Amino acid sequence: MDGQIRYELLEPHAAGLCCPNCGAEHPVVDGVPLVMRNLDAWLATEAAVVFARRDLPEATAARLMRGAGGSLPREAQLVRAYRDAPPSPLHERVAAWISAQPGLFLELGCGLGVGGDVAHDRRIGLDLSFSMARAYPGRGLVGDALDPPFEAGRFDNVLLLNVLDSCRDPRVLLAQADALLRPGGGMLISCAWAWHDEVTPLAARITPDQLHRALAGDRRALGLTLGYTVEALEDPVIWRLRAGPRTIHEHSVMLIALRKSAE
């Protein structure tokens, strides 16, 4: 607005929450706020997941989903892949890092939370998947990590875990994460560098070298003004997901712990 960013606190409303400035309504379903700029467009494809019952036996729900089609089978498969994943070194590293950090956490593209339920009372997760946000061990919200509904500098720690290569524009994601993290705060990034054409256009992808240079303050790398110190770097770290009853997918990811400049 007139070249300035304006923040509004959402207020209670019969539908859930409401913006006092524009009047936009944001429903709260099962305790999960749906907070995004274009909610109707999201609901056009995801409403079935929001309305889906949670009290059905898993086998019954699976049979109904096969016939229903749409987003329901995809969401159910995604949740199972994360929920039923065996322990992995990545989970252990993330849980240990979270345990060692004070303050409030934000996990962008949170999924079910790579760190388990560690410090769940200090963690906020944002994901476009309603099923993931609802099952997140901390406070889950449905929203776009590239357009997060939070005030700048609000968080003591930000987590970008396996999401850089799973979003439309990793540069925008990095910029948003940096803006939301207070000076001196901690950031934890993991990435498998496993790009998908249907998710991230070729022109938007970044390389590990570009990421490292950008985080160190080289604006030429990604066109971002960042300033971080590397506190720990491990590559590779194993991350496992459940692909089927007898199948485990194993990914090699880069894990980097960072500290934002205090200035």
The 8 nearest C-alpha neighbors of each residue, nearest first, counted from 0:
[[1, 3, 2, 4, 5, 6, 20, 7],
 [2, 0, 3, 4, 5, 6, 20, 7],
 [1, 3, 0, 4, 5, 6, 151, 7],
 [4, 2, 0, 1, 5, 6, 151, 7],
 [3, 5, 0, 6, 2, 1, 150, 151],
 [4, 6, 3, 7, 0, 150, 2, 1],
 [7, 5, 4, 8, 150, 149, 148, 151],
 [6, 8, 9, 5, 18, 20, 19, 10],
 [7, 9, 10, 6, 18, 19, 17, 20],
 [10, 8, 18, 17, 16, 7, 19, 11],
 [9, 11, 17, 16, 18, 8, 12, 19],
 [12, 10, 16, 15, 17, 9, 13, 14],
 [13, 11, 16, 15, 14, 17, 10, 24],
 [12, 14, 15, 11, 16, 26, 17, 24],
 [15, 13, 26, 12, 16, 24, 25, 27],
 [14, 16, 26, 27, 12, 13, 25, 11],
 [17, 15, 11, 12, 25, 10, 9, 24],
 [16, 18, 24, 10, 9, 23, 12, 25],
 [17, 19, 9, 22, 23, 20, 21, 10],
 [20, 18, 22, 21, 17, 9, 10, 7],
 [19, 21, 18, 22, 7, 23, 17, 9],
 [20, 22, 23, 18, 19, 17, 24, 7],
 [21, 23, 18, 19, 20, 17, 24, 25],
 [24, 22, 18, 21, 17, 25, 19, 20],
 [25, 23, 17, 16, 22, 26, 14, 18],
 [24, 26, 16, 33, 34, 17, 15, 23],
 [27, 25, 15, 14, 33, 32, 16, 28],
 [26, 28, 32, 15, 31, 30, 33, 25],
 [29, 27, 31, 30, 26, 32, 49, 33],
 [30, 28, 31, 27, 133, 32, 49, 26],
 [29, 31, 28, 27, 32, 133, 139, 138],
 [30, 32, 28, 27, 140, 29, 139, 133],
 [33, 31, 27, 140, 34, 26, 141, 28],
 [34, 32, 141, 25, 26, 27, 140, 142],
 [35, 33, 142, 25, 32, 141, 148, 140],
 [36, 34, 142, 38, 37, 143, 33, 148],
 [35, 37, 38, 34, 146, 142, 143, 148],
 [38, 36, 39, 40, 35, 41, 34, 42],
 [37, 39, 41, 40, 35, 36, 42, 34],
 [38, 40, 42, 41, 37, 43, 36, 44],
 [41, 39, 43, 42, 38, 37, 44, 45],
 [40, 42, 38, 39, 43, 44, 45, 37],
 [41, 43, 46, 45, 39, 44, 40, 38],
 [42, 44, 40, 41, 45, 39, 46, 38],
 [45, 43, 42, 41, 46, 70, 40, 47],
 [44, 46, 42, 47, 48, 43, 41, 70],
 [47, 45, 42, 49, 48, 44, 43, 50],
 [48, 46, 50, 49, 45, 51, 71, 70],
 [49, 47, 51, 46, 50, 45, 71, 70],
 [48, 50, 46, 47, 51, 129, 45, 28],
 [49, 51, 47, 48, 46, 52, 28, 45],
 [52, 50, 48, 49, 47, 53, 71, 46],
 [53, 51, 54, 50, 55, 60, 49, 48],
 [52, 54, 55, 51, 56, 60, 57, 50],
 [53, 55, 52, 56, 57, 60, 51, 59],
 [56, 54, 53, 60, 57, 59, 52, 58],
 [57, 55, 59, 58, 60, 54, 53, 61],
 [56, 58, 60, 59, 61, 55, 62, 54],
 [59, 57, 61, 60, 56, 62, 55, 63],
 [60, 58, 62, 56, 61, 57, 55, 63],
 [59, 61, 57, 63, 58, 62, 55, 64],
 [60, 62, 58, 64, 59, 63, 57, 65],
 [63, 61, 59, 65, 64, 60, 58, 66],
 [62, 64, 60, 66, 65, 61, 67, 59],
 [65, 63, 67, 61, 66, 62, 72, 71],
 [66, 64, 62, 63, 67, 68, 61, 72],
 [65, 67, 64, 63, 68, 62, 61, 72],
 [66, 68, 64, 65, 63, 69, 71, 72],
 [69, 67, 66, 65, 64, 72, 71, 70],
 [68, 70, 71, 67, 72, 44, 73, 47],
 [69, 71, 73, 72, 74, 45, 68, 44],
 [70, 72, 74, 73, 69, 48, 64, 75],
 [73, 71, 75, 64, 74, 70, 76, 68],
 [74, 72, 76, 70, 71, 75, 77, 69],
 [75, 73, 77, 71, 76, 72, 70, 78],
 [74, 76, 72, 78, 77, 73, 71, 79],
 [77, 75, 79, 73, 74, 78, 72, 80],
 [78, 76, 74, 80, 75, 79, 73, 81],
 [77, 79, 75, 81, 80, 76, 82, 74],
 [78, 80, 82, 76, 81, 77, 83, 75],
 [81, 79, 241, 77, 78, 240, 83, 242],
 [80, 82, 84, 79, 78, 83, 240, 241],
 [83, 81, 79, 84, 78, 80, 111, 241],
 [84, 82, 79, 81, 80, 241, 85, 240],
 [83, 85, 240, 241, 81, 82, 80, 239],
 [86, 84, 87, 83, 239, 240, 241, 247],
 [87, 85, 84, 90, 88, 239, 91, 238],
 [86, 88, 89, 90, 238, 239, 237, 85],
 [89, 87, 91, 90, 237, 92, 236, 238],
 [90, 88, 92, 238, 91, 87, 237, 236],
 [89, 91, 93, 87, 88, 114, 92, 113],
 [90, 92, 88, 94, 89, 93, 95, 87],
 [93, 91, 89, 95, 94, 90, 88, 96],
 [92, 94, 96, 114, 90, 95, 91, 89],
 [95, 93, 114, 97, 91, 96, 92, 90],
 [94, 96, 98, 92, 93, 97, 91, 99],
 [97, 95, 93, 99, 98, 94, 92, 100],
 [96, 98, 94, 100, 99, 95, 93, 117],
 [99, 97, 95, 96, 100, 94, 117, 118],
 [98, 100, 96, 97, 95, 101, 94, 118],
 [101, 99, 97, 98, 96, 102, 185, 156],
 [102, 100, 99, 103, 155, 98, 97, 156],
 [101, 103, 155, 104, 100, 121, 156, 154],
 [102, 104, 121, 155, 154, 122, 156, 105],
 [105, 103, 122, 156, 157, 121, 154, 123],
 [104, 106, 157, 123, 124, 122, 158, 107],
 [105, 107, 158, 124, 109, 157, 123, 125],
 [108, 106, 109, 125, 144, 159, 124, 105],
 [109, 107, 126, 125, 110, 162, 144, 106],
 [108, 110, 106, 124, 107, 112, 126, 125],
 [109, 111, 131, 112, 108, 126, 132, 135],
 [112, 110, 135, 131, 109, 134, 113, 81],
 [111, 113, 114, 109, 110, 115, 135, 136],
 [114, 112, 90, 115, 111, 93, 160, 110],
 [115, 113, 94, 93, 112, 90, 117, 116],
 [116, 114, 112, 113, 117, 94, 136, 90],
 [115, 117, 119, 136, 118, 114, 137, 112],
 [116, 118, 119, 115, 94, 114, 98, 97],
 [119, 117, 120, 121, 116, 122, 98, 97],
 [120, 118, 137, 116, 122, 117, 121, 136],
 [119, 121, 118, 122, 137, 138, 123, 136],
 [122, 120, 103, 119, 118, 104, 123, 102],
 [123, 121, 104, 137, 119, 120, 105, 103],
 [122, 124, 138, 105, 137, 139, 104, 106],
 [123, 125, 139, 106, 109, 105, 138, 140],
 [126, 124, 140, 107, 108, 109, 141, 142],
 [127, 125, 108, 141, 128, 142, 109, 132],
 [126, 128, 142, 141, 143, 129, 125, 108],
 [129, 127, 131, 126, 130, 132, 141, 110],
 [128, 130, 132, 131, 141, 133, 127, 49],
 [131, 129, 133, 128, 132, 134, 74, 48],
 [130, 132, 110, 134, 128, 129, 133, 111],
 [131, 133, 139, 129, 135, 134, 140, 130],
 [134, 132, 130, 131, 135, 139, 129, 31],
 [133, 135, 131, 132, 111, 136, 130, 139],
 [134, 136, 111, 132, 137, 139, 133, 131],
 [137, 135, 116, 119, 134, 112, 138, 115],
 [138, 136, 119, 122, 135, 123, 120, 139],
 [139, 137, 123, 124, 122, 140, 135, 136],
 [140, 138, 132, 124, 135, 123, 133, 31],
 [141, 139, 125, 32, 31, 132, 124, 142],
 [142, 140, 33, 126, 127, 125, 34, 129],
 [143, 141, 35, 127, 34, 126, 125, 140],
 [142, 144, 146, 145, 147, 127, 35, 126],
 [143, 145, 147, 146, 107, 108, 142, 125],
 [144, 146, 172, 143, 147, 171, 175, 168],
 [145, 147, 143, 144, 148, 175, 35, 142],
 [146, 148, 144, 143, 149, 145, 142, 175],
 [149, 147, 146, 34, 150, 35, 142, 143],
 [150, 148, 147, 151, 153, 179, 6, 152],
 [149, 151, 153, 152, 179, 6, 148, 178],
 [152, 150, 179, 178, 153, 149, 180, 181],
 [153, 151, 181, 179, 180, 154, 178, 150],
 [152, 154, 151, 150, 179, 181, 180, 155],
 [155, 153, 180, 156, 103, 152, 181, 179],
 [154, 156, 184, 103, 102, 181, 180, 104],
 [157, 155, 185, 104, 184, 154, 186, 103],
 [158, 156, 105, 186, 104, 106, 180, 185],
 [157, 159, 106, 187, 186, 160, 188, 105],
 [160, 158, 188, 107, 162, 187, 106, 189],
 [159, 161, 189, 188, 162, 158, 190, 187],
 [162, 160, 190, 189, 163, 159, 191, 164],
 [161, 163, 165, 164, 160, 159, 108, 166],
 [164, 162, 169, 165, 166, 161, 190, 159],
 [165, 163, 194, 162, 192, 166, 193, 190],
 [166, 164, 162, 163, 198, 194, 199, 167],
 [167, 165, 168, 164, 199, 163, 198, 169],
 [168, 166, 199, 198, 169, 200, 165, 203],
 [167, 169, 170, 171, 203, 166, 172, 199],
 [170, 168, 172, 163, 171, 173, 166, 167],
 [171, 169, 173, 172, 168, 174, 221, 203],
 [170, 172, 174, 169, 173, 168, 175, 145],
 [171, 173, 169, 175, 145, 170, 174, 176],
 [174, 172, 176, 170, 171, 175, 177, 169],
 [173, 175, 171, 177, 172, 176, 178, 170],
 [176, 174, 178, 172, 177, 173, 171, 179],
 [177, 175, 173, 179, 178, 174, 172, 180],
 [176, 178, 174, 180, 175, 179, 173, 225],
 [177, 179, 175, 151, 176, 180, 152, 174],
 [178, 180, 151, 152, 176, 177, 153, 154],
 [181, 179, 152, 154, 177, 178, 155, 184],
 [180, 182, 152, 184, 155, 154, 183, 153],
 [183, 181, 261, 184, 260, 259, 262, 180],
 [182, 184, 261, 259, 260, 258, 181, 185],
 [185, 183, 155, 181, 259, 182, 156, 258],
 [184, 186, 156, 258, 257, 259, 157, 155],
 [187, 185, 157, 257, 156, 158, 256, 258],
 [186, 188, 256, 158, 255, 159, 257, 157],
 [189, 187, 159, 255, 160, 254, 158, 256],
 [190, 188, 254, 160, 253, 161, 252, 255],
 [189, 191, 161, 252, 253, 192, 163, 160],
 [190, 192, 252, 193, 251, 253, 161, 250],
 [193, 191, 190, 164, 194, 252, 206, 163],
 [194, 192, 191, 164, 195, 190, 165, 250],
 [193, 195, 164, 192, 199, 196, 165, 198],
 [196, 194, 198, 197, 199, 193, 165, 164],
 [195, 197, 198, 199, 200, 194, 201, 167],
 [196, 198, 195, 199, 200, 194, 167, 165],
 [199, 197, 195, 196, 167, 166, 165, 200],
 [198, 200, 167, 196, 195, 166, 197, 201],
 [201, 199, 203, 202, 196, 198, 204, 167],
 [200, 202, 203, 204, 199, 196, 194, 195],
 [201, 203, 200, 204, 199, 205, 168, 167],
 [204, 202, 200, 201, 168, 199, 205, 169],
 [205, 203, 201, 202, 199, 200, 169, 206],
 [204, 206, 209, 203, 207, 210, 169, 170],
 [205, 207, 209, 208, 210, 204, 192, 211],
 [208, 206, 210, 209, 211, 205, 192, 212],
 [207, 209, 211, 206, 210, 212, 205, 220],
 [210, 208, 220, 206, 212, 207, 211, 213],
 [209, 211, 207, 213, 208, 212, 214, 206],
 [210, 212, 208, 214, 213, 209, 207, 215],
 [211, 213, 215, 209, 217, 210, 214, 220],
 [214, 212, 217, 210, 216, 220, 215, 211],
 [213, 215, 211, 227, 216, 225, 212, 226],
 [214, 216, 212, 213, 227, 226, 217, 211],
 [215, 217, 226, 225, 213, 214, 218, 224],
 [218, 216, 213, 212, 219, 220, 215, 214],
 [219, 217, 222, 223, 220, 224, 216, 213],
 [220, 218, 217, 222, 221, 213, 223, 212],
 [219, 221, 209, 213, 218, 217, 212, 222],
 [222, 220, 223, 219, 213, 218, 209, 170],
 [221, 223, 218, 219, 220, 224, 213, 217],
 [224, 222, 218, 221, 225, 213, 174, 220],
 [223, 225, 218, 216, 222, 226, 217, 213],
 [226, 224, 216, 214, 223, 213, 227, 215],
 [225, 227, 216, 215, 260, 214, 259, 224],
 [228, 226, 259, 258, 214, 215, 260, 257],
 [227, 229, 258, 257, 230, 259, 215, 226],
 [228, 230, 257, 231, 256, 227, 258, 255],
 [229, 231, 257, 256, 228, 258, 232, 255],
 [232, 230, 256, 229, 255, 233, 257, 254],
 [233, 231, 255, 254, 256, 234, 230, 229],
 [234, 232, 254, 235, 253, 255, 236, 231],
 [235, 233, 253, 236, 254, 252, 232, 251],
 [234, 236, 252, 251, 253, 233, 237, 254],
 [235, 237, 252, 251, 234, 89, 253, 88],
 [236, 238, 251, 88, 250, 89, 87, 252],
 [237, 239, 250, 89, 87, 249, 251, 88],
 [240, 238, 249, 248, 87, 250, 84, 85],
 [241, 239, 84, 248, 80, 247, 81, 242],
 [240, 242, 80, 84, 247, 243, 83, 248],
 [243, 241, 246, 247, 80, 248, 240, 244],
 [242, 244, 246, 245, 241, 247, 80, 79],
 [243, 245, 246, 242, 241, 247, 83, 80],
 [246, 244, 243, 247, 242, 241, 248, 84],
 [245, 247, 243, 242, 244, 241, 248, 240],
 [248, 246, 241, 242, 240, 249, 239, 245],
 [249, 247, 240, 239, 242, 241, 250, 246],
 [248, 250, 239, 238, 247, 240, 237, 251],
 [251, 249, 238, 237, 239, 252, 248, 191],
 [252, 250, 237, 235, 236, 191, 238, 249],
 [253, 251, 191, 190, 236, 235, 189, 250],
 [252, 254, 234, 189, 190, 235, 233, 236],
 [255, 253, 189, 233, 188, 232, 234, 252],
 [254, 256, 232, 188, 231, 187, 257, 233],
 [257, 255, 187, 231, 230, 186, 229, 232],
 [258, 256, 229, 186, 230, 228, 185, 227],
 [257, 259, 185, 228, 227, 184, 183, 186],
 [260, 258, 227, 183, 184, 182, 226, 261],
 [259, 261, 183, 262, 226, 227, 182, 258],
 [260, 262, 183, 182, 259, 184, 181, 258],
 [261, 260, 182, 183, 259, 226, 181, 227]]
